[in-house]
């Protein structure tokens, strides 16, 4: 496939000032700070190009690109912290570092207009594996969150295809989590269509009152990571080539997996997602052909908003996630069955209660631990994102998206990104695995039975 041609780069800023927020300093929590040494969130949507009549309805004679810039600017009136910058403060008294978001920094968001000559929608959707050119639809590939001190917190690339448009967003993961990412995307699409404006949308909540009495802000941490140290292993010659494939699970097949898992364990507590995760886990372990006594891990990003007391509102801007590990041996995972694997996932997630979360925060302050590509165990799967996010409701004025894809950020052998599927109740998993594992999964009859409607 062809390379990307970059046509223009624009800095997009909010249209309105925020006098009451003019000196707003957004402190980072342990959930934010733990992500300083990993890549940013990269998610994007593929659309067909608008027809001439649809384009005319958007904003008269204004081009789609200019229309998207204008609506993005008005969206930043609401999500104004995303137009700011990360600030790093060296604390000389104890030789530590603190980070915060300067919401009054007028650095703005980066907006790039690009063209992928000769590339069609079919070129993206029809191949068995996700084509590598999708990585070129995102800005700031392999940029760490801590680099937000000099780079935008939000970068958007709109890439024109022969018959389509891809809108790719890169957002600093130390500032927002997936919930906020999709709230931002949803708001931008509604403002783009005129179904909402910057005064009718609920602004993000950026207060940290829920941490009062637990920790003192700003948090002082030892932070000496260098970019070349973080990605050192990934650039070595021993790093295996990886491929990506999207696995689609219909609503019917998901219900069958859930029913089977619950029946095997004589329970009704296993969720649809947990059943599908267990199904994928068992297939990957089978396909990797591990010894029975080898330990395997499922690393899950658990949302904490509804687990805190009182719960955090959906409008909360920052991260509220915790990484938990489900551990088993390859032999137990395959011999004990789907229900057993799903129940291990269920028990681990259910154990994350308000008191445990509070203890995690207190312990993290004493001994900060940062996620890095090498901090996760081997023989692992890692699942991020959620099938509950509003992905296919993002209509910018010319129809629903055809597909969702993620960028190269935080991709490693075993990374599974879950999205809602195009049909209600379905799920898509974007699986990043070795070619050998993906090939073996193609021949895994038990796994593929759940993919066929």
N, C-alpha and C positions, 0 to 999 in steps of 0.2 A: 504494500500500500504506500501511498504517497506521504510525504512529510506535511506538517502543518505550516501554513503561511500566516504570519501575524500581521494584521492590517493596521491596528491602532491600539494604543494603550491610554486609558483615561483614569484619572483619579476622581472617584465619586464621593461626594461629601453630603451630609444631611442638608436639606433645604432650609430647615429652621434651626434657630439657636435654642439652647436650653439654659436660660439664665439661672434657674433654680438648681441646675446640675453643673454649672460652669466650673466648679472646682471638685466635681465628684471624683473621688478616688475609690476604685473598686478593689478591695483586698481579695486575695486568693485564699481558698481554703485548702486543707490537706488533700481533698479530692481533686482540686485543680492542680496543686503543686506536684502531686505524684506523677502527672502526665508531662512535666516539662521536658523530659528527655525522649519523648516519642513523637511520631509524625502527627500532622494535623488531620482533621476530618476532611475527607474528599468524597463527595457524593454528587451525582449529576443525573439529569433527566434527558432522554432522547425523545424528540417530537418530529412529526412531519412538518415540513415548512408550511407556513400559512399561505392560503390562496390569496390572489390579488384582492379579492373582496374582503377576506378576513383581515388582511394587512391594512386596508383602507379604513376599516371600522376601528382599528386600534387607536390611531391618533391622526386621522386624516392623511396628510402627505408626509408625515414623519416616518422615517424608516423604523423597522422592527428594532434595530440595534439602539437607535436613539430613544425609542420608547422604553426599552428595557433599562437603559441608563437612568432615564427620568424616574421611572417607577422604583428603581433601586434607591435613588436618592431620597425619595419620599418614605421608603421603608426604613432607611437609616434614621429618619426623624424619630421612629419608634425604637429601633435597636441601635441607638446612638453609641453605646460602648464599642460596637464593632467597627466604628470609624476611628477609634482611638489607637493607642499603642501600649504595649507592655513596657513597664519600667522596672529596671533592676537596680536595687539599692545595696551598696556594700556597707555593712554595719561594722565600723571599725572597732567598736567596743568589745565585741565578742567574735570578730572575724567570720561572721556569717553573712548571708544574703537574704534579702526580701524582694518579693515581686508584687506589683499591683498594676492595674489597668488605669491609665490616665485617660479618662473619658473626655477631657477637655483638649486632648491632642487632636489637631485638625488634619492628621495625616491622611485620613480617608481610606476608602476601600479601593482596590485595584480592579479595573474592568478592562478586559482584553477582548477584542474582536478578531477572530481567526477564521480561516477557511481550510478545509481538508479537500483539496482538489481531487475529483474523481471518486470520492468515497460516498457510497450510498447508505441508506438505512439498512438495506439488506446485507451490506458488507459487515455491519455491526451485529445484526441479530441472527443471521443464518449459520455462521460457522459454529462447529461444535464447541470450540474454545473461544473465549473472549479475545478478540484481536488486540495485539499490543498497542495499536494506535489509540485505543481508548485512554491509555495513560497520558497521551499528549493532549487530551481534552481538559486537563487540569493544570492549574498553575502551582508553583511552589512544591514540586515533587521532592520528597525526602527532606523538606525543611522542618526542623524540629520546632516544637512549640516555644521553647525558650528563645528562639530567634525572633520572636515577636517584638523584641526590643528595637529592632531595626527594620522589620518587614511588616506589611499590613496584617491585621488580624483577620481580614476577609479579602479574598481574591476570587473574582468571577471571570471565567472564560466562556464566551459564547462562540461556538464553532459552527460555521455553516457547512453542511454537507450538500451533495447534489440535490437531494430531495428532503433534507431534514435539518434540524437544528439541535445541537447539544448544549445544554446549560449546565456547566460544571462549577461547583462552589467548593472552595477550600476555606475552612474556618479553623482558627486556633483552638485546639482541644483543651488547653489550659484555661480557656475563658468560657467555653460552652460545651455541653454534651449533646448527644443525639436528639434529645427532646427539644432543646432550644434550636438546634440546627434546623429541624423540620418545621418548627413554629416560625422561624425566620423565612424559610422557603415558602410556606403556606401564606404568610402575610404578604410577601413580595408578589406572589401570583394573584392574590385577591386585589391588591392595589393596582396591579397591571391591567386587570380587566375592568377596574372601576367599581367592583362590588364592595370595596372598602376604601377608606382613606386613613391618613395618619392620625386623625383625631378620633376615629371610631374604634380603633384597635386597642386592646389592652397592652400597655407598655410592659416590658420585662421587669420583674422584681429583682432588684440588685442589693437589697439589704441583707445583712448577715446576722440579724437579731437572734436567729435560732441557735447561734453558737455562743450567745451571751452566757457567761459563767462557766463555760467549758474550756475555752482557749482565749489567749490574749492576741490581739492583732496589732501590727502585722506579725506574721509568723517568721521567725528567724531560722534559716536552714543552711546547712553546708551544701553548697552547690558548685562543683568544679568541673562539670561535664564539658567536654569539647566535642564538636560535631564529628570529627574524624574518628574519635574513640567510639561513639555510639554506632556508627555505620561501618566500623572496621571489618567486622565479620562478614557483613553482607557483600562487601566489595572484594573479598578474597576469592582466590581461584577455587577454593573448596566449596563455595556456595553452589548448591545444585540449581539447575534451571527449574523454574516453576511455571505451571499453566493454570488458567482459570476457566472454570466451567459453571454455568448456571443450572442448578437442578430445580425443577418445578414440581411442587406437590399440590394437587388439587384439594379442594375442601373435602371431597368424599374420601380420598386416600388418607388425609390427615385424621379424619374422624375414625377411620378403621384402625390406624396406628394407636390413637388414644384409647379406643375401646379395648384393643388387644393388651396394651400395657397395663391398664387398670384391672382388667380381668385376671391377668397373670399374677397380680399382687393383691387381689381381692380388696381393692380400694377404689375411690373415685377422686383422689387428690391429684393425680398426675394430669398436667395440662396438655393441651394440644402441642404447644411448642416443646415441652419437655419430652414428649413421645417422639417427635421428629428429631430432636437433638440426639436422643439415644439411638435412634435408627441410623443416623448419619455416623455417629461415633463408632458403632459396632461395624459398619461397613468399612470405614477408614482403617480401623484396626485389623480387620480381616485382610484388607487389600495391602496393608503394609507388611503382612506376613511376619508378625512379631512372635518371639518365643512366649510360651504361656506364662512364664514367671516374670516377664518384663512389666514394669509399671507404666501405666498410661494415665494421662491427665486430660480433663476437660476444664479449660479456663473460661469462666463465664463473667461477663460484665453485668452485674446485677444493679438495676435501678433502685434507688433508695428513697425517692420522693415520698412514696406512700408508706414507707416503713418507719419513717421518723415520727416522733410524737411531740407536737402535733405534725401532721404531714406537711411537706413542702408544696406550695402551689405549683401547678404546671407552668406558670409564667416565670418561675425562678430562672435567672439567666445562667448561673454557673453549673458546674458538674455536681451530680449527686449519684455517683456510681462507685461500685466496689468490685474489685476482681477477686473471685473465689475459685478455688480449685477442687474439682471432684477427682478422686484418685481411685484406681482399681488396678488389678493385674489384667493383662490381655486375656489370660485364660478365664478368669471369672467373668469378664465382660462378655465374652462370646458364649460361654457355657451356661451362664445363669439366665440368659434371655433378655428380650426387649424390656419387659416390665421391671426386672431387677435394675438394669442400667438406668431406666427413666426414674426409678425410685431413688437411686443414689443422687441424681441431679436434683430431684424434688426436695429431698431432705437437706441438701446443702443450701439450696436457695431459701428454704423455709427457716433455716437457723439464723438468718440475718435479720434479727429483731432490733428494736430501738436501743436497747441496752448494749448489745454487742456492737452496734454502730458507734455509739458514744465512746465505748472503750477503745474501738479502733482509732478514733480521732485523737483521744488522749495519748494512746501509745505511739501514734505516728508523730506527734509533737516531740515526744522524748527521743524517738529514733526514726527520723524520716527515711522512708524507703521509696525509691523512684523506679517506675517501670522503665525497662529498656528492652531492646530486642533480645538480649541475652539473659534477662532476669526470669524468663518463663521456662518451665521445665521442657525437656525434650519429650518426644512421643506424645505431643499435645495436640489438642484442637483448641482454638480460641474463637468464640462467637461474639460478635458485636452487632449493634443496631437492634431493631425490633420489628416484628410484623404488625405492631400496633400504630406505627407512625403513618401519618397521612401523606403517602407518596403519590398515589394516582389521582388525588384531588387537585393537583397543581396544574391548573389551566391558566396560561398566561394570556389567553384571548383567542387561541386558534385550536383548542382541543386538548384532550387528555394526553399525557405522555404515553409513549409506546413501551418504554423500559426504563429501568433505573440501573446505573452502574456506579462503582466506586473506583477511586484512583489507586495509585501504587502505594500510597501511604500506609504504613503499618502492615504491609503484606509480608507474610512468611509462610513456610510450609505448615499447613494446618489452620490457616485463617478462614473462617466461614462467616460471611456477612449475610444476615437474614433481613429480608424485606417482605412486605405484603406482596402477594401476587396480583396480577391485573384483575383477576376475578375475585369477587368477595369471598373471603374465607380461605383463599389459597395462600401459599408461601413460596418464595423463591430464596434459594441459598446460592450465593456467589462463593464458590469453593476454590481456594488457592492451595494447590497441592502439587506434588511431583508428578511428572507425566506418567511414571510407572504406577503410582497409586490411582490416578484418574483412569488409566487404561484398565487396571484390575477392577475398579468399580463398575466399568462398563460391562464386565462379565459376571458381576455379582448378582445372581438371580434374585436372591432375597431382597437386596436393596432396590433393584429396578422394578420389582413388583409394585412398590409403592409409588413409582413415578408414572405408571401407565394408568390412564383413566379407563 
